Amino acid sequence: MPRMLKLIGAVLGALVLAFTALGLVLPRVLRIERSVELPAPLSVVAAEVEDLSRWQGWAFGPEAKGCTFLGSSATELRWTCGDVEGALLRTDRSPGTVWIDARVGGTVERVRMKLSLTELPSGTLLAWQEQATAPRVMGAWLRPWLERARGDEIDRSLARLRARLVPATPQGS
């Protein structure tokens, strides 16, 4: 019996070691890309995207009702949701492109967003690119799930932005 317990312990230890070693070499970088055509002029979309104080109206869903927004400005937005703190910081802006760094407690680190705007005859194309680094070991194993979950969250935010901008679209366009 003790020999069997030693064998089971050795096998479990080897599995944990293999799981950890593989988790250390798996890629941890999350990359999410989404785009949407918005039926609004470039200037209207740019005003929503470039001013972080407006993000409360479309980037955060119903689950953010319990969050406390600590401060917002055109270049910064901070919040807490329970024990999790987060912040967005607009780090650069050039014609047609906005760069935002995000810090959200928990699952990912070094989040960098690039939002590109292109004027179209029918409105504006918004391309959202995001890159983040998942935590070592478990983050590498969870990377596909984290990418899918974040992509779904971005899709919902873009749908809310579209709904917010529809009234801004001139009638008969």
Secondary structure, DSSP 8 states (H G I E B T S, - for coil): -HHHHHHHHHHHHHHHHHHHHHHHHS--EEEEEEEEEESS-HHHHHHHHH-GGGGGGTTS-GGGGG-EEEEE-SSEEEEEETTEEEEEEEEEEETTEEEEEEEESSS-EEEEEEEEEEEETTEEEEEEEEEEE--TTHHHHHHHHHHHHHHHHHHHHHHHHHHHHGGGS-TT-
